Amino acid sequence: MKKLLVIIFVFSIQFINAQDKELARAKRFFDKTYYAESIVLYEKLAEEKPSQEVIKNLADSYYFTNNLVKAQRYYRLLFQNYNKDLDREYYFRYAQTLKATNSYADANVALKKYYASSTTSRDSVYFQKELKELENVSAIGNRFEIKNLGLNTPNSEFGAVQYKGNLVFAAVKLKPGLFDKKFKWDNETYLNLVSVPLSEVNAVEPNISYFAQELKTGMHESNAVFTKDGKTVYFTRNNSKNKTRKTDDKRVSNLQIFKAELVEGKWTNIVALPFNSPNYSVEHPALSVDEKILYFASDMPGTFGSFDIYSVNINKGAFDTPKNLGPIINTDKREQFPFVASDNKLYFSSDGHLGYGSLDVFVSEINGNEYAEPVNIGLPLNSNLDDFSFVIDANTKEGFFASNRDGGKGSDDIYQFKETKELIVEDCKQFIAGTITDIDTNLALENATVMLQDADKKTLNTITTSADGKFSFTVACESSYTVVAFKEKYTNESKTLTIGKTRNVTNDGSLALKSLEAIKLEEKQLAENKRKQEIILEEEKKKKEALAIIALNEAAKKAKADEIKAEEAKKKEKVDAILKQEKDVVKDDKDRLIIKTDPIYFDYNMWYIRKESKVVLGRVVALMNKYPGMVIEIGSHTDSRGNAKFNEELSQKRANSTREFIIQSGINANRVSAKGYGESVPIIKCKTDDACSEEDHELNRRSEFVIKKL
């Protein structure tokens, strides 16, 4: 058992030692920029013994060899697990990898963090400004027609320039041999300058040859630029002497610019330019229009960060001291591949100015010794990956550039392009337009004043309308504006509009104003209408009240009629009942209800109640006591003999005597009335006194007890 533990312990120490050696070896490759070899080791270490150094160097190795998809994976892992104390540069690199996968929103988040920690003028405000400008460039749409050339291979091709009917560019060895030396940065063989007839750039099998055997070495040669007479070439090559590669103290062979002259068909007098150095790179030569200035890229001391664009004056073959083009052109990142077109515009590639991803092509107007703010040249020439070595004929608007974008044939491919749209960069704008009209007549109003105000009610612009009443303002997107219109003798009107982000939309700001005269007329008419309406309402009110009174009267009449009817019914009921129950109560031929009694006799021409008559009246009193609600009228009648006036007075006295007797018998005076009719209501009418018998006269002399109420 002890022996087994010792073996395991020894094996573990050996395994740890082996890992440490692999880590050190990977670090050596990484420091020498042998990224293709460091990746192999770091991938294994990332599985077996991950650490911040391993993940960071593996991500950087992929980043520097342009495998941005894999670099993104390890940068993400780096931020997830080793975020503490990371240099801000890693936000920038991570953002570039995110752009490579079209994750622009996430890339902008990373870039915000990068710029937020800036200590220079390129801070968050600068980033927002560039972000807006890139949006404006994108809004132009596709500016170029591009085509991948048929000469491209799975390896790198770039740096294309025209020379005497041919296209000269950089490519790897045409037929690499098994033992050919490879560039340990990305494991490709070294680049050479090659040439193909322009007529064959899109051929299936183009006739590609080395541009000049005398310029070919076992090192990189690329990015040639020729003088207009075709007799001088400047190109990029590794630091070398007598075709032997030279290195700095870190064993890195930096790039340098060489010059050669065409003598009797051969390139001779090949010399390195005097400002080259073994300690930094000088690359990508370009000539000014008058060929008195050489532009190039370099990471020499004095740059703003990585590679910057420089210029150097050429005086009769001699070179002055190079000058950095300054912070307008250069950033703390890479600015490379300069080119000056015949219209004096400087084109270059940069990943420091905000673009669509990695290196993008930018353009700056040259004005003497000054350079305009660079502008991204747009889509689809620029992509989410590297776009560089741009050259253009300013007259034909045609040219070439290189890119490692998706859809190519391999690594860097050469593309042919034609510019189809001008580079006019404008902020997002919309329009507020409309017509000022009279609201009543719908006619356009001339000389109306229209003001445009911002969200703070600050007046931005003022327009006076012409005969057509029309107006138009140009406004910024994603803002709020108010349109105010007024005219003498008219009302003021306004409208607030919120502007979206879609470009060149026209928003309707039309307003209709009302004439003050029309308002007065309307107010007058309104008052008149109000007065008429009040009269109508008053009449309707009176009509309703009258109808209500009529309705009430009708209701009262109906109620009265119903009451009378009910009373009549009740009376009839009582009459029927008393007729049935009382034999002394009868109805006469006049439909009167009468208390039937024996005759009441009075002495001749007298009115006092005789004794025998009191008995008869006692029966009347008894009946009235039985029916307390009974009201009677005593009607006293005489015969026709004698004076009519005397008869009327006598009958009234007799009726009164009868009434007094009944009242004295205990009946309330209100229940008894007395009426003397004299001879006016006879039972038997006598034409003369002698025409009637004594019996007839006796019938006419009578007292009647008419029941008025029960």
Helices and strands as residue ranges (DSSP letters): H 2-31, H 35-48, H 52-64, H 68-81, H 89-100, H 104-116, H 124-140, E 144-148, E 157-163, E 166-172, E 182-183, E 188-189, E 191-197, G 198-200, E 209-210, G 213-215, E 221-226, E 232-238, E 240-241, E 244-245, E 255-263, E 266-272, E 282-287, E 293-298, E 308-315, E 318-319, E 323-324, E 335-340, E 345-350, E 360-367, E 370-371, E 375-376, E 387-393, E 398-403, E 413-419, E 429-438, E 449-453, E 459-464, E 470-476, E 480-486, E 493-498, E 506-508, E 511-513, H 516-581, E 585-587, E 593-595, H 611-626, E 631-637, H 644-664, G 669-671, E 672-678, G 689-691, H 694-700, E 702-709
